Amino acid sequence: MQSITIRRAVAADLPEIVQMLADDPLGARRESVATPLDGAYSTAFDAIDADPNQLLAVATAGEEIVGTLQLTFLPGLSRKGAWRGQIEAVRISSSRRGQGLGKQLFAWAIDECRARGCRFVQLTTDSSRTDAHRFYEQLGFVGSHIGYKLTL
């Protein structure tokens, strides 16, 4: 298993992050990898980067970005004021999948949530991503809720 380094993303990482987001059947319909990159990505990055409860991370192997995810730290009143960590937009470069990098990225993310005092970690995943569901279950996640979205 190759070792990776995980760090906070910087604006210069955006093209590679967006490329990973677009590199699957669902992402290909939702993302745009056109050059120059759509300004909405930079606007979103700036908002994420400025928010102390958001962390956009990249995993690197040497100089190559091989993975990404976004962590959101959510305060809540339920569960006696518990904080929760929300993991979203997880991607491993298609050429690097199956090498254990996702497990390393998740271990790091869960440790970050613990360090921030989160009492649990949650994520959402598209119902069509059955391979991802198996992966999350292998990590100990339980499909305990049903999620809904309303496109605006």
C-alpha positions in Angstrom: 0.0 0.0 0.0 1.4 3.3 -1.0 1.6 6.0 1.6 -0.1 9.3 1.0 0.2 12.8 2.5 -3.0 14.7 3.2 -3.1 18.4 3.4 -5.6 21.3 3.1 -6.3 22.1 -0.5 -5.1 25.4 -2.1 -6.6 27.2 -5.0 -4.0 25.9 -7.4 -5.4 22.4 -6.7 -8.8 23.2 -8.1 -8.3 21.9 -11.7 -7.2 18.5 -10.4 -10.0 18.3 -7.8 -12.6 19.1 -10.4 -11.1 16.6 -12.7 -11.5 13.9 -10.0 -15.1 15.0 -9.3 -15.9 14.7 -13.0 -14.2 11.3 -13.4 -17.2 9.0 -13.1 -20.6 8.7 -14.7 -22.4 10.9 -12.2 -19.7 13.5 -12.0 -19.3 13.7 -15.7 -22.9 15.0 -15.9 -22.5 17.5 -13.1 -19.1 19.0 -13.4 -17.2 21.0 -16.1 -13.5 20.5 -16.7 -13.4 23.2 -19.4 -10.4 25.5 -19.4 -10.5 28.1 -18.0 -12.3 26.5 -15.0 -15.7 27.9 -14.3 -15.5 30.8 -11.8 -18.1 29.2 -9.6 -15.5 26.6 -8.5 -13.2 29.4 -7.3 -16.0 31.2 -5.5 -17.0 28.0 -3.8 -13.3 27.3 -2.9 -13.0 30.7 -1.3 -16.1 30.2 0.8 -14.9 26.8 1.9 -11.4 28.0 2.7 -12.7 31.0 4.7 -15.1 28.9 6.9 -13.4 27.4 10.0 -15.9 24.6 10.0 -15.0 23.4 6.5 -11.9 21.6 5.3 -11.2 20.7 1.7 -8.4 18.2 1.7 -6.2 16.6 -1.0 -4.2 13.4 -0.8 -0.9 13.4 -2.5 1.5 10.7 -3.6 4.7 12.6 -4.2 3.7 15.6 -6.2 0.6 14.0 -7.7 -2.9 14.7 -6.2 -4.5 11.3 -5.9 -7.6 12.0 -3.8 -9.8 14.6 -2.2 -12.7 15.0 0.2 -14.5 17.8 2.0 -15.1 17.7 5.8 -17.7 19.8 7.4 -17.9 20.2 11.2 -21.5 20.6 12.2 -22.7 21.8 15.6 -26.1 20.5 16.8 -28.4 20.5 19.7 -29.5 16.9 19.3 -27.5 14.2 21.1 -26.8 16.6 23.9 -25.1 19.2 21.7 -23.0 16.8 19.8 -20.8 18.0 16.9 -20.7 15.7 13.9 -18.3 15.4 11.0 -19.8 15.3 7.5 -17.6 13.7 4.8 -18.5 14.6 1.2 -17.1 14.8 -2.3 -14.8 11.8 -1.8 -12.8 10.9 -4.8 -9.7 8.8 -5.5 -8.0 9.3 -8.9 -9.4 6.6 -11.2 -5.8 5.4 -12.0 -5.2 4.9 -8.2 -8.4 3.1 -7.1 -8.1 -0.2 -5.4 -4.7 0.6 -3.8 -5.9 1.3 -0.3 -5.7 5.1 -0.6 -9.4 5.6 0.2 -8.9 3.8 3.5 -6.0 6.0 4.4 -8.0 9.1 3.4 -10.9 8.1 5.6 -8.7 7.2 8.5 -7.3 10.7 8.3 -10.7 12.3 8.1 -12.1 10.3 11.0 -9.1 11.3 13.1 -9.7 15.0 12.1 -13.3 14.7 13.3 -12.2 13.2 16.6 -9.6 16.0 17.1 -12.4 18.5 16.6 -14.6 16.8 19.2 -17.1 15.3 16.9 -19.1 12.5 18.5 -19.9 10.8 15.1 -19.1 11.0 11.4 -21.7 10.8 8.7 -21.8 10.9 4.9 -24.2 10.8 2.1 -23.7 8.8 -1.1 -25.7 8.5 -4.3 -28.0 5.5 -4.2 -26.5 4.2 -7.5 -22.9 4.0 -6.1 -23.1 0.4 -4.9 -19.3 0.0 -4.9 -19.0 3.0 -2.6 -21.7 1.6 -0.3 -19.7 -1.6 0.2 -16.5 0.4 0.8 -18.2 2.5 3.5 -19.7 -0.5 5.1 -16.2 -2.1 5.2 -15.0 1.0 7.1 -17.8 0.5 9.7 -20.3 3.0 8.4 -24.0 1.9 8.8 -26.7 2.8 6.3 -29.0 4.0 9.2 -30.9 6.9 7.5 -32.5 7.8 4.2 -31.5 11.1 2.7 -33.5 13.3 0.4 -32.5 16.2 -1.8 -34.5 19.0 -3.5 -32.8 20.6 -6.5 -33.3 24.3 -6.5 
